[in-house]
Amino acid sequence: MRIIVSTILCLLMACMSGTVSATTETWVAARATSQVAYTTDKETWIPLRKGMEVPNKAWISTGPRGRLQLVRGTESIAFQPNTLAAVITRGSDINRKTEVVQQVGEISLEIEKRQQPHTTVQTPFLAAVVKGTKFTVEVTETDAAVAVDRGLVEVTSFGSGERSDLGAGQGARVDTSGMTVAGLSGKPDVTRAAPSKPAVPARSAKGDAPKSEKAGKKGPEKSIAEKSKADKAGGAPDKGKSTSKGDAGGKGEGKDKGNSGGKGNGRGNDSDGGKGGGHGKGGGNGKGGGKGGRDD
């Protein structure tokens, strides 16, 4: 009897372990504001809400007011506004490796500690490799920076090949000219390796707004460009506007130079007419114009 009970308990524990393991493999949105969306095909953007799971290899975009916190077990990634990054997971359990490809914006990561490096952040200017730590990565169109709160982060510059291990209170900034390091308790050492190519290109300073801001199926909000065009366009044009030089007035539209008139003086030189266009010959002032009246 005891053997049967023990067997049942073992099976239940195995099932529960498998469920927990499967759950901890997926990143879940613990907090999400508006203007947060993800895509798996780089075309259709889906609004990301609290409690939703993020598909593996999905690109995540936050708008000017978008903020997001992803959680997986004890690990977390916080997205600040105007950030574009993808989260990629390979392997499972103790062999699991995570890669964050960050093109622009700012993210803060809290990663569980392991014996071997298992999380990498790739940017257009540098790569950060960690075993377990809490740190922040900020990327702009011209450079990238890493600041470490806890643990150890290895930072490598793609362009110059410079490399440095950053501890708590230390940071590094990398641009096209190379790496600059700083620290509260002293600067970390910098070594050199062969330059390499980044996994993601830098974003152009004149690039489009994040796609997560687009309306309809491609995002929850209108893009900045669309809003700007709508503001410039204004309302519908008035029906009384002239098609050439001169101000429109009364009935009809002036088609030539001069102001088109409504009911006014007739065609005769100074005599009053019936329905006319304007003063003098023709309808408007000067050439052409509205319909002229006849002398009675």
matplotlib code that plots the C-alpha trace (Angstrom):
import matplotlib.pyplot as plt

x = [0.0, 2.8, 4.5, 1.4, 1.0, 4.6, 4.3, 1.3, 3.0, 6.1, 3.9, 2.1, 5.3, 6.7, 3.6, 3.7, 7.4, 6.8, 4.0, 6.2, 9.1, 6.9, 5.5, 8.9, 10.1, 7.7, 8.0, 4.7, 3.7, 3.4, 2.7, 1.9, 0.6, -0.9, 1.3, 2.9, 2.7, 4.6, 5.0, 6.2, 6.3, 7.5, 4.2, 1.3, 1.5, -0.6, -1.3, 0.4, -1.7, -1.0, -1.1, -0.4, 2.5, 5.0, 5.9, 9.5, 11.6, 8.8, 9.8, 8.4, 7.8, 6.8, 5.6, 6.3, 4.0, 4.6, 6.1, 6.3, 7.7, 8.2, 8.6, 9.9, 10.3, 12.7, 13.9, 12.5, 13.0, 11.6, 11.0, 11.0, 9.2, 10.4, 12.1, 12.4, 13.8, 13.3, 13.6, 14.9, 15.1, 17.1, 17.2, 15.4, 16.0, 19.7, 20.7, 18.5, 20.1, 18.4, 19.4, 17.9, 18.4, 17.9, 17.8, 16.9, 15.5, 16.2, 15.7, 16.6, 17.2, 17.3, 18.8, 19.1, 22.6, 24.2, 27.6, 27.9, 26.9, 23.4, 22.0, 23.2, 22.1, 23.0, 22.9, 24.2, 27.3, 28.0, 27.2, 26.7, 27.1, 26.0, 25.9, 23.4, 23.0, 20.8, 21.8, 20.4, 21.1, 20.4, 20.6, 20.4, 21.0, 24.7, 25.8, 24.9, 25.6, 25.5, 25.2, 25.5, 23.6, 24.6, 26.7, 29.2, 28.6, 31.1, 30.8, 32.3, 32.5, 31.9, 33.7, 36.9, 37.0, 37.5, 36.2, 35.6, 34.1, 31.8, 30.9, 28.3, 28.5, 30.4, 29.4, 30.5, 29.5, 30.3, 30.0, 31.8, 35.0, 35.3, 34.5, 34.5, 34.3, 33.6, 32.9, 32.1, 35.0, 37.4, 37.4, 37.3, 40.1, 39.7, 41.2, 41.1, 39.9, 39.2, 36.4, 33.2, 29.9, 26.7, 23.6, 21.3, 21.9, 21.7, 18.4, 18.4, 17.8, 15.2, 13.5, 9.8, 8.0, 7.7, 5.2, 3.4, 1.9, 0.2, -3.5, -5.6, -4.2, -0.6, -0.7, -2.9, -2.2, -1.7, 1.9, 3.5, 3.7, 0.1, -1.0, 1.2, -0.3, -3.8, -3.1, -1.7, -4.6, -7.2, -10.9, -12.6, -12.1, -14.8, -17.1, -16.8, -13.0, -11.8, -10.0, -7.6, -6.5, -9.0, -11.4, -14.6, -17.8, -21.6, -22.9, -20.6, -16.8, -14.6, -12.6, -10.3, -8.7, -10.9, -13.5, -16.6, -19.8, -23.3, -26.3, -24.9, -24.6, -25.5, -23.5, -24.0, -21.5, -23.2, -26.8, -28.4, -29.1, -30.9, -28.8, -25.3, -21.8, -19.8, -18.8, -17.9, -17.9, -18.3, -19.0, -16.0, -13.8, -11.4, -11.6, -14.0, -16.0, -19.6, -22.7, -23.4, -26.8, -28.5, -29.5, -33.2]
y = [0.0, 2.4, 1.6, 2.5, 5.8, 6.7, 6.0, 8.3, 11.0, 10.8, 11.0, 14.1, 15.8, 15.1, 16.5, 19.6, 20.1, 19.8, 22.4, 24.8, 24.3, 25.0, 28.1, 29.6, 29.2, 31.9, 35.7, 37.1, 40.8, 41.6, 45.2, 47.0, 50.5, 51.6, 52.0, 48.6, 46.0, 43.0, 41.4, 38.0, 38.8, 42.5, 43.5, 43.0, 44.5, 43.1, 45.2, 43.6, 43.6, 42.6, 38.8, 38.0, 35.7, 37.0, 34.6, 33.6, 35.8, 38.5, 42.1, 44.4, 48.1, 50.8, 54.3, 57.7, 56.7, 52.9, 51.0, 47.2, 44.7, 41.1, 38.4, 34.8, 33.1, 35.2, 37.2, 40.4, 42.9, 46.4, 48.4, 52.2, 54.4, 54.5, 51.1, 48.5, 45.0, 41.3, 38.6, 35.2, 32.0, 28.9, 25.6, 24.8, 24.4, 24.6, 24.8, 27.8, 30.8, 34.2, 36.8, 40.3, 42.2, 45.9, 48.4, 51.5, 52.7, 51.6, 48.3, 47.2, 43.5, 41.4, 38.0, 34.9, 33.9, 30.8, 29.3, 30.0, 33.1, 32.6, 36.0, 38.3, 41.8, 42.7, 46.4, 48.1, 49.2, 46.7, 43.3, 42.6, 39.1, 38.2, 35.2, 36.9, 40.5, 43.6, 46.2, 48.7, 49.1, 52.3, 52.6, 55.7, 56.4, 57.1, 55.1, 52.6, 52.5, 49.9, 50.6, 47.8, 47.8, 44.3, 41.4, 41.3, 42.2, 41.7, 44.5, 44.3, 47.1, 45.8, 48.7, 48.9, 45.4, 46.9, 44.7, 45.3, 43.5, 45.9, 45.4, 47.1, 50.9, 50.8, 51.6, 51.8, 53.8, 52.8, 54.9, 54.8, 56.1, 53.4, 52.6, 54.9, 53.4, 54.9, 53.7, 54.9, 52.9, 53.3, 52.6, 49.0, 47.6, 47.6, 45.0, 44.6, 41.9, 41.7, 44.1, 42.3, 43.1, 43.9, 41.6, 44.6, 47.9, 51.3, 53.1, 56.2, 59.5, 60.2, 56.8, 56.3, 56.2, 52.8, 50.6, 49.9, 53.4, 52.8, 52.4, 49.5, 46.0, 47.2, 48.8, 50.4, 54.1, 56.4, 57.1, 60.5, 61.0, 60.3, 62.6, 65.4, 65.0, 65.0, 68.2, 69.9, 68.8, 70.4, 70.3, 70.0, 73.0, 75.6, 75.4, 79.2, 79.3, 80.7, 78.5, 81.3, 84.7, 86.8, 86.3, 84.4, 86.1, 85.6, 83.0, 81.0, 81.0, 83.5, 81.7, 84.5, 87.6, 89.8, 89.3, 87.4, 89.1, 88.2, 90.4, 93.8, 96.4, 95.5, 95.4, 99.0, 101.5, 103.1, 102.0, 99.6, 96.2, 93.0, 90.0, 90.9, 90.0, 93.1, 96.6, 97.5, 95.1, 91.4, 90.0, 90.5, 93.4, 93.4, 90.5, 87.6, 87.0, 86.0, 86.4, 90.0, 91.7, 93.6, 97.3, 97.8]
z = [0.0, 0.9, -2.4, -4.3, -2.3, -2.9, -6.6, -6.9, -5.0, -7.2, -10.3, -8.9, -8.1, -11.5, -13.2, -11.0, -11.7, -15.4, -15.1, -13.2, -15.5, -18.6, -16.9, -16.0, -19.6, -20.8, -20.2, -18.9, -18.8, -15.1, -15.8, -19.0, -19.8, -23.1, -26.2, -25.7, -28.4, -29.9, -33.3, -34.5, -38.2, -38.1, -39.8, -37.5, -34.0, -31.2, -28.0, -25.0, -21.8, -18.2, -17.8, -21.4, -22.4, -24.9, -27.7, -28.0, -30.4, -30.5, -31.0, -28.3, -28.8, -26.3, -27.4, -25.7, -22.8, -22.9, -20.0, -19.5, -17.0, -18.1, -15.5, -15.8, -12.5, -10.4, -13.5, -14.8, -17.7, -17.5, -20.7, -20.6, -23.1, -26.8, -26.6, -29.3, -28.4, -28.9, -26.3, -27.5, -25.4, -26.4, -24.5, -21.2, -17.5, -16.6, -20.2, -21.0, -22.5, -23.0, -25.6, -25.7, -28.9, -28.2, -31.0, -29.1, -25.8, -22.2, -20.4, -16.9, -16.2, -13.1, -13.9, -11.7, -10.7, -12.3, -12.6, -16.3, -18.4, -19.6, -20.6, -23.3, -24.4, -28.0, -29.1, -32.2, -30.3, -27.5, -26.1, -22.4, -21.0, -17.5, -15.0, -12.7, -11.9, -11.9, -14.6, -17.1, -20.8, -22.6, -26.4, -28.6, -32.3, -31.6, -28.6, -25.9, -22.1, -19.4, -15.6, -13.1, -9.8, -8.6, -9.9, -12.8, -16.4, -19.3, -21.9, -25.3, -27.9, -31.4, -33.2, -31.2, -29.7, -26.2, -23.3, -19.6, -16.6, -14.8, -11.1, -8.9, -9.2, -12.5, -16.0, -19.6, -22.7, -26.2, -29.4, -32.8, -31.2, -28.6, -24.9, -21.9, -18.4, -15.0, -11.4, -8.0, -6.5, -9.4, -13.1, -14.3, -16.4, -20.2, -22.5, -26.3, -28.6, -32.3, -33.5, -34.6, -36.2, -34.2, -34.4, -34.8, -36.7, -35.1, -35.5, -37.7, -36.0, -38.7, -38.4, -38.1, -34.8, -33.2, -35.0, -31.8, -32.0, -35.3, -35.4, -36.4, -36.5, -36.6, -33.1, -30.4, -31.2, -34.1, -35.0, -34.4, -38.2, -38.7, -35.9, -37.4, -40.8, -39.3, -37.5, -40.6, -42.8, -40.5, -41.5, -44.9, -47.3, -47.4, -50.5, -51.2, -51.9, -55.2, -57.6, -58.7, -57.3, -55.5, -52.6, -53.1, -52.3, -52.6, -54.9, -57.2, -57.5, -59.2, -61.9, -62.9, -61.3, -59.2, -56.6, -57.7, -56.7, -55.8, -56.5, -57.5, -60.1, -63.7, -66.8, -67.7, -66.7, -63.6, -63.9, -61.5, -62.8, -61.7, -60.9, -61.7, -61.0, -60.0, -61.0, -64.6, -67.5, -66.8, -63.4, -61.0, -60.5, -63.5, -65.9, -65.8, -62.7, -61.9, -64.0, -65.1, -65.1, -67.9, -68.0, -67.6]

ax = plt.figure().add_subplot(projection="3d")
ax.plot(x, y, z, "-o")
ax.set_aspect("equal")
plt.show()
